[in-house]
Amino acid sequence: MDKKIKIGIIGEFHPDRPSHKATNQAINHAAEALSINLDIAWLPTQPLENDLGIKNLVNFDALWCAPGGLYKSKIGTILAIQFAREKNWPFIGT
């Protein structure tokens, strides 16, 4: 596949959290098994509190709400989830 799939992970990445490392590993493992060219970006939640941050979500093919619940902005997290639900965007919440 020539097209790169872009996945945005809603939440602040914490390299010391096993669930965050496992999320990256799981997504990369699936992409490798399916021979998919993949780009993963962790999306800090504070910029998602405003319209520009939310509008930038269209740059991702799918969104994943990070496990662990360590979000700097619960409002930004909820607005990103709302975007996915209202726009029928591919979304996974863990």
Steps between C-alpha positions, in 0.01 A plus 500: 500500500645835397271722707607574853229447763512763774373412847465768766514383859313741726701550818839590635761230439673375815791271405505348850139373471487141372157559343636785287796297377267206435263722299781602265622141474152362428427754228839448338466121524160511326632733229797272438279191479273676250790661307362846569713812488415669831561825682406530870475834678418554866274805529534706819157585633541868589521615134176308439312749718474746210353492150837490323609194697175322422514599131845340477346161583390472136867439418470154655336196346399365841511603865577296811437628851806403703467255786590600850294815546796736551363791301614856571168626365184299549316763295740456207461123526120520502495745207720266295271206577200715413663585166546130421142412594333789318712467185476118499881489507667163562557493876610264774475582868687277744 
